[in-house]
Amino acid sequence: MMERLVPLLDLALLYLIMVVPATVLGKGILVLRRRLSNEVSDFGSSLNYFILIGAVLFPVLWMIGALVHQAESDQLEIACAVGHVTRDLGREGLNLLLATLGGALIFIAFLIFRHYREAREAEALSPSSRQMRRLRDLCAHHPQLARIGHRIVGIAEPDGRICTRGYLRPRIEVSVSVLETLNDDWLVAALLHEVEHLRHRDPLRYLVAHFSSLLNPTSFLLKGEFTRWKRAREVACDRFAVVAGAHPLSLAQALVAVAKNDVSEHQGRVGIHSAGFSWLQVRVRLLLNYTNDPPDNHRPQYFPTPVLMIALPLIIPHYAGTRPLTFLHHSVESALSWSGFL
């Protein structure tokens, strides 16, 4: 029985060995990139996001690639070195390892699904209501909002909410109290801010980052960087709104008005208030600066980054081999054999 459990111990140890240095490295890279950033919003890039979750993402994907490579190999490198353990038993252990990893992924998918179901959608306003007619008219007269007008809804809740909600198909929700409080210019500015959250599916990205921190025993090292990344995302969304046509003063007024009603973060929601009061003054000052020095429309993009960070750890074992996994397996196996467990 112990022989079949050795691969599970390999997986746990290798995960810890890879995650801890990856977290320290990611922390160093993020600190360096933050110091070299020209603007606050630069730190909210997709590249920095993948560095944040990469401490868990890269080791997990590398191990999946390594296990797949082992499973398809004609010569099973993970076969046990101890004489009384056969190659067939080594393959049985590998199958157990793959089944365990698959079960863990299914469990994580179940948690995400449960999290999604618990984020109950609020009751939408009637399409014929005065507030919804106003909302549709404002969206129809702005090109950025007209493209996604069907995903902007008014909700019959008085909590002062304007946010992007949902993981797979997010939508922008505006509570009836916000519709009654904000004038047209303020409301359009706030909606344009939310458009940027929706375009990048920020609720889903926040959820993935949350699960990554749960799976990282050294996530405390990245906690501050993730907070800074979220604040930078809010600044980036403010910046996008101004570039898309919102007046900086209108957006600043909307920020203050919404923050008075609701500054809490809710499950599955990312809103204009998400950075909290502590960051509100900084955002307002930046918006005031935009009145004299409008932001330009050119921002660097990192389209290959997600693809590379996902593809590389899966591909590397097929070309570079799986020596770390094999070495660790033989070391654990020899230690257990020497101690009498095998």
C-alpha positions in Angstrom: 0.0 0.0 0.0 2.8 2.4 0.9 4.4 1.9 -2.5 1.3 3.2 -4.2 1.2 6.3 -1.9 4.8 7.3 -2.6 3.8 9.2 -5.8 1.3 11.3 -3.7 4.1 12.2 -1.3 6.2 13.1 -4.3 3.6 15.4 -5.6 3.1 17.2 -2.3 6.8 17.7 -1.7 7.5 18.8 -5.3 4.6 21.3 -5.1 6.1 22.9 -2.0 9.6 22.9 -3.4 8.4 24.7 -6.5 5.8 27.0 -5.1 7.9 28.6 -2.4 10.8 29.8 -4.7 8.2 30.8 -7.3 6.5 33.0 -4.8 9.7 34.7 -3.7 10.7 35.2 -7.3 7.3 36.6 -8.2 7.5 39.0 -5.2 10.8 40.3 -6.3 9.7 40.8 -9.9 6.5 42.6 -8.9 8.5 44.9 -6.5 10.9 45.7 -9.3 8.2 46.3 -11.9 6.3 48.5 -9.4 9.3 50.7 -8.9 9.9 51.0 -12.6 6.3 51.8 -13.5 5.7 55.2 -15.0 2.1 55.4 -13.9 0.0 53.9 -11.1 -2.3 52.1 -13.6 0.7 50.3 -15.2 0.9 47.9 -12.2 -2.7 46.7 -13.0 -1.5 45.0 -16.2 -2.4 41.4 -17.2 1.3 40.5 -17.0 1.5 41.5 -13.3 -1.7 39.5 -12.7 -0.2 36.3 -14.2 2.9 36.9 -12.1 0.7 37.0 -9.0 -1.0 33.7 -9.7 2.0 32.2 -11.5 3.5 31.0 -8.2 0.8 28.4 -8.1 -0.2 28.2 -11.8 3.3 27.4 -13.1 4.1 24.5 -10.7 0.7 23.0 -11.1 0.9 23.2 -14.9 4.5 21.9 -14.9 3.4 18.9 -12.8 0.5 18.2 -15.1 2.8 18.3 -18.1 5.3 16.1 -16.3 2.7 13.5 -15.4 1.3 13.4 -18.9 4.8 13.0 -20.3 5.4 10.1 -17.8 2.1 8.5 -18.7 2.8 8.5 -22.4 6.4 7.5 -22.2 7.5 4.1 -23.3 10.1 4.0 -20.6 8.5 4.9 -17.4 11.2 7.1 -15.7 9.2 7.2 -12.5 9.6 3.5 -12.1 10.8 2.7 -8.6 14.5 2.2 -8.0 14.0 -0.2 -5.1 14.3 -3.7 -6.4 11.2 -5.2 -4.9 8.9 -2.6 -6.4 8.1 -3.5 -10.0 7.8 -1.2 -13.0 4.1 -2.2 -13.2 3.6 -1.0 -9.6 5.4 2.2 -10.5 2.8 2.7 -13.3 0.0 2.0 -10.9 1.4 4.7 -8.6 1.5 7.1 -11.5 -2.1 6.3 -12.4 -3.0 7.0 -8.8 -1.2 10.3 -8.9 -3.0 11.3 -12.1 -6.4 10.3 -10.6 -5.6 12.3 -7.4 -4.6 15.4 -9.4 -7.8 15.0 -11.6 -9.9 14.7 -8.4 -8.3 17.9 -7.0 -9.1 19.8 -10.2 -12.7 18.6 -10.1 -13.0 19.6 -6.4 -11.6 23.1 -7.3 -14.1 23.4 -10.1 -16.9 22.4 -7.7 -15.9 25.1 -5.3 -15.9 27.7 -8.1 -19.3 26.5 -9.2 -20.7 26.7 -5.7 -19.1 30.2 -5.3 -20.9 31.2 -8.6 -24.3 29.8 -7.4 -24.0 31.7 -4.1 -23.5 34.9 -5.9 -27.2 35.3 -6.4 -28.4 37.7 -9.1 -30.4 40.6 -7.9 -33.9 41.3 -9.2 -33.8 43.4 -12.3 -35.9 46.5 -12.8 -38.8 46.3 -15.2 -37.8 47.2 -18.8 -40.7 49.6 -18.9 -39.7 51.5 -15.7 -38.5 55.1 -15.9 -35.0 54.2 -14.6 -34.5 51.5 -17.2 -35.7 53.7 -20.1 -33.2 56.3 -19.0 -30.4 53.7 -18.7 -31.2 52.4 -22.2 -31.2 56.0 -23.7 -27.8 56.8 -22.2 -26.3 53.6 -23.5 -27.7 54.1 -26.9 -26.1 57.5 -27.3 -22.5 56.4 -26.4 -20.6 54.0 -28.7 -18.7 52.2 -25.9 -21.9 51.6 -23.9 -24.1 50.8 -27.0 -21.9 47.7 -27.8 -22.7 46.1 -24.4 -26.1 47.8 -23.6 -27.8 44.4 -23.2 -25.4 43.6 -20.4 -26.1 46.7 -18.4 -29.1 46.3 -16.1 -30.8 48.3 -13.3 -31.6 46.3 -10.2 -34.2 46.9 -7.5 -31.9 47.0 -4.5 -31.2 50.2 -2.5 -27.6 49.5 -1.5 -26.0 52.1 -3.7 -24.4 49.5 -6.0 -22.8 50.0 -9.4 -20.6 47.1 -10.2 -19.6 44.3 -12.6 -20.9 41.0 -11.5 -20.6 37.4 -12.7 -17.7 35.1 -13.7 -18.4 33.5 -17.0 -20.7 36.1 -18.5 -20.4 39.3 -16.4 -22.9 42.1 -16.4 -23.0 45.6 -15.1 -25.5 46.2 -12.3 -26.8 49.6 -11.3 -29.0 49.9 -8.2 -32.1 52.1 -8.3 -30.6 54.4 -5.6 -27.6 55.1 -7.9 -29.9 55.8 -10.8 -31.7 58.3 -8.7 -28.6 59.9 -7.3 -26.2 60.3 -10.3 -27.0 62.7 -13.1 -26.4 61.7 -16.7 -22.8 62.7 -17.0 -21.8 61.1 -13.7 -23.7 57.9 -14.6 -22.1 57.6 -18.0 -18.7 58.1 -16.5 -19.3 55.4 -13.9 -20.6 53.0 -16.5 -17.5 53.5 -18.7 -15.4 52.6 -15.6 -17.3 49.4 -15.3 -16.9 48.6 -19.0 -13.2 48.1 -18.4 -13.9 45.7 -15.5 -16.3 43.8 -17.8 -14.0 43.6 -20.8 -11.3 42.0 -18.7 -13.7 39.8 -16.6 -12.2 41.1 -13.4 -14.7 39.2 -11.1 -13.4 35.9 -12.5 -9.7 37.1 -12.3 -10.3 38.1 -8.6 -11.8 34.7 -7.9 -8.9 32.8 -9.5 -6.5 34.9 -7.5 -8.4 34.1 -4.4 -8.1 30.4 -5.0 -4.5 30.7 -5.9 -3.8 32.3 -2.5 -5.6 29.5 -0.8 -3.4 26.9 -2.6 -0.2 28.9 -1.8 1.3 28.3 1.7 3.4 31.5 1.3 0.6 33.6 -0.1 1.2 36.2 2.6 4.3 37.4 0.6 2.0 38.4 -2.3 -0.9 39.8 -0.3 0.3 43.4 -0.4 1.2 43.1 -4.1 -2.3 41.8 -4.9 -3.9 44.7 -3.0 -1.7 47.1 -5.0 -2.7 45.4 -8.2 -6.4 45.8 -7.4 -5.9 49.5 -6.7 -4.0 49.9 -9.9 -6.8 48.1 -11.7 -9.3 50.7 -10.4 -7.0 53.5 -11.6 -6.7 51.8 -15.0 -10.5 51.6 -15.2 -10.7 55.3 -14.3 -8.2 56.0 -17.0 -10.1 54.0 -19.6 -13.3 55.8 -18.8 -11.6 59.2 -19.4 -10.1 58.0 -22.6 -13.5 56.7 -23.7 -15.0 60.1 -23.3 -16.0 60.6 -19.6 -15.2 63.9 -18.1 -12.7 63.5 -15.2 -14.7 65.7 -12.9 -17.9 63.7 -13.6 -16.1 60.5 -12.8 -14.7 62.0 -9.6 -18.2 63.1 -8.5 -19.5 59.6 -9.3 -16.8 58.0 -7.2 -17.6 60.2 -4.2 -21.3 59.8 -4.5 -21.2 56.0 -4.8 -18.6 55.6 -2.0 -20.9 57.4 0.4 -23.5 54.7 -0.1 -21.5 51.5 -0.4 -17.8 50.8 0.0 -17.9 47.1 0.8 -16.7 44.3 -1.5 -19.4 41.7 -2.3 -19.2 38.2 -3.5 -18.6 38.0 -7.2 -18.7 41.8 -7.6 -16.1 44.3 -8.7 -17.2 47.8 -8.6 -16.2 51.4 -8.8 -15.8 51.5 -5.0 -13.7 48.3 -4.7 -10.4 50.1 -3.7 -12.1 51.6 -0.6 -11.9 54.9 1.0 -8.2 54.7 1.6 -7.6 54.9 -2.1 -10.4 57.2 -3.0 -8.5 60.4 -2.5 -5.6 59.2 -4.7 -8.0 58.4 -7.5 -9.8 61.7 -7.2 -6.5 63.6 -7.3 -5.4 61.6 -10.4 -8.7 62.5 -12.1 -8.3 66.1 -11.3 -4.8 66.0 -12.9 -6.5 64.5 -16.1 -8.4 67.8 -16.5 -5.2 69.5 -17.4 -3.2 66.6 -18.7 -5.5 64.1 -20.4 -4.2 60.5 -20.6 -3.2 59.2 -24.0 -4.9 56.3 -25.7 -1.9 54.1 -26.2 -1.2 51.5 -23.6 1.2 48.5 -23.9 -0.5 45.2 -24.2 0.8 41.7 -23.3 -1.4 39.4 -25.4 1.2 36.6 -25.6 1.7 36.6 -21.8 -1.2 34.4 -20.7 -0.7 32.0 -23.5 3.1 31.6 -22.8 2.6 31.3 -19.0 0.1 28.5 -19.6 1.7 26.7 -22.5 5.4 26.8 -21.4 5.1 24.7 -18.2 2.9 22.2 -20.0 5.4 21.9 -22.9 8.7 22.0 -21.0 8.6 18.5 -19.6 8.1 17.0 -23.1 11.4 18.5 -24.2 13.5 18.9 -21.1 12.4 15.7 -19.4 11.0 15.2 -15.9 14.2 14.8 -13.9 13.1 16.8 -10.9 10.1 14.5 -10.5 12.1 11.4 -11.1 14.9 12.5 -8.7 12.5 13.4 -5.9 10.5 10.2 -6.4 13.7 8.0 -6.0 14.9 10.1 -3.0 11.5 9.7 -1.2 11.4 6.0 -2.1 15.0 5.4 -0.9 14.3 7.3 2.4 11.2 5.2 3.1 13.0 2.0 2.2 15.8 2.9 4.5 13.4 3.7 7.4 11.6 0.4 6.9 8.3 1.7 5.5 8.9 0.0 2.2 
